[in-house]
Amino acid sequence: MSVFRRLAICRLAVPMLTILLGLGLAPSVQAERLRDLATFAGVRDNALVGYGLVVGLDGTGDQTMQAPFTSQSLTNMLSQLGITVPSGTNMQLRNVAAVMVTADLPPFSQPGQRLDVVVSSVGNARSLRGGTLLMTPLKGADGDTYAIAQGNLLVGGVGAEAGGSSVQVNQQAGGRISGGAMVEREVPLDLGANGGVLDLQLKEADFGTAQRVVSAINNEFGWSVAAAQDGRTIQLRGPDNANDRVNFMARVENLDVTPMEASAKVVINSRTGAVVLNSAVTLHRAAVAHGNLSIVIDTAFQVSQPAPFGEGETVVVPDSDISVQQEEGALRLVEGRADLVDVVNALNALGATPADLMSILEALKAAGSLRADLEII
């Protein structure tokens, strides 16, 4: 089949595909709750971190010669409990492990509330299974203690070894404690302290979406409550009373707003080879040729053996065979596509592998045919 005939068939098939799938797969933007598009300034989680010890391990803890900080930490802890360890004592402890403990402190947390914590080994402990985390202060970015963690670990991994062989399923150097931390102090947060003024921040900055949010809020309350400061921040004038302010914020969060369509973007994962295109991606007409170049070096070793009773030496002689192969890359026409389905079909018609597709997309972008931003992660 000639190239011109294939192109003619493609031109007939594309309108048919558009008629069949255009209605069901055409890009559309639906209304979303405002709480999914924006958050109030200050209403956020806070990261907590702490250093502690896990005890009760079955000989799978840190090797103190290679992790001296474990024995130092245990010595300091014992001294606080009234136990003095003679200086110079070499404690060969295999049931203790040094760990880092992390947690997220949700907004409006109050003293006495329980938090889930993640415990991760710092030294060379082989497993934390069956261990107990001792009292560990969890501190914020300001250095103050906001929670205390303690409890028995739940480790999802398991492993076994015998006779020099070992097997392991999942990871054993980390675990979780459900409700393992108790909040000791709250993070100061006074919403609307400045005369009831609140800042609403969009998760994705967009001037069009900000304008639609302002219109939706003002239409809901019947007067000019909201005013956009920039493409992300919207200032609201809420009530002075705390209870009325909560009701005001709840009404704002539950408003339905139709965001602007996202800008055209192609995301390429250079590590896994994944390529993701959003619905706004379009193609202009272009011609593409691609082919793979492979170089194979095959080395065989031969032995040169001297004659019997000769004075020669046995020599190993390498015999290398180098071959270069290049696939034929015919120049193929890519028609302009305005729909995501057509764009995908056009790229698939090139018959490129994911690795080739990433290079083709970069070349199309450089040539001005790909109407989208390239983001490589």
Steps between C-alpha positions, in 0.01 A plus 500: 500500500650836404560785740242719321234229530569454872471874555170505312360221719616684814325818384177307453530314830572802720167680433316171565683460833415858589131438431491178706713609796492880491186533709610255771867603528495872423681698767262665744544680828244425769411701807683409819453585862712796602653297786663281231644802320619720787587507869488769766840644589634351823277191492770240432690209651829546684787251476640351822820302544682336789789266584443199722581139584319177421557217748388139526640385166590135452869548430433711191597839639796728432857375519639746752854489360374634168223717647652654817222758535261221606699414812555869573126566481425205728762617751345847510151355543610272782669791678170690494338199666761496779721222360870574457695305239877494570701691243676284245240225521457326165134411487443233237132565451316319220144568613512881481475719189525875447207636301352819361132561571286718273138615515265762357322732740158586347360854533296579813658205690443519874698351792404138560428423134665189356719498186637220282881487482752344262815346650810454281835346589806728507777241554556152361214317670381207288140510623277701736241222525377448856665818630363765736565869452601676821373846587609731217435876487379620159608851412389751240705730278525751786666243729207477743353164604143452377445128559643195680524163321516154656360155426540166326599497133306337219745388230357379171814321378626156593825314439682178582852368461679169554814333371621812326174544306242766572163616374320827567152626417447878513709729714577427866701808603188711550155475652197692623327554831131577467415772749855476631543869580305728730477872433642708785444850365306662218631714216381860544252587225259791518300520179348836425683675782551804276140620498363174357722516188578156354734399216385227263787348300451307177696174474581583137559866418276617216360848441189370324417257781559773759254726320238223489547430872452868585181513291360180655562621857356847442192354330448262791502772767346777290766760560872554444648255749797378294775683311786340310850608605680309223467177305508290818381702802143619554424720799168449680329727751341264748301556820672604821320238709683162508184289459372714211845485343494118503159500331631753247804282418281190467275676244806616306657152489183336368451738206518343153753669271599403147879545473675607184627221279857407586773611262626242253773291660692181428666333800791263432643274770860447393550214749201282412433614143141601577349774280180677604307756291210708624190577295621841379797363303482565123726429205577703191593336172854359492716229342685254729766238433651286773718190518711319757876458481647196676867401537577138599848395613547123527833378639606132490815382675717238327798312643828477307668177614873441415624170354599219739849543650510846347629806682192708426235611752125458501338830401135607515414693184181713492303507176261799486219540250340847480177557309297817453131477415268789424127471447351666199315817592253603234377860504136490613245776488321595823182695430385780724284368786277703730356216710690287751374176342632611161833605651544157662409321177744714302786424739414129511505491119872578513561161665746648750602348830453709818868596492471610136173678575668723759761608244232553234292717733804713584576541130137588420508760777821650364352508149190682621261216410420388858280764661570416863751551779747217559564404862768238569498341844 
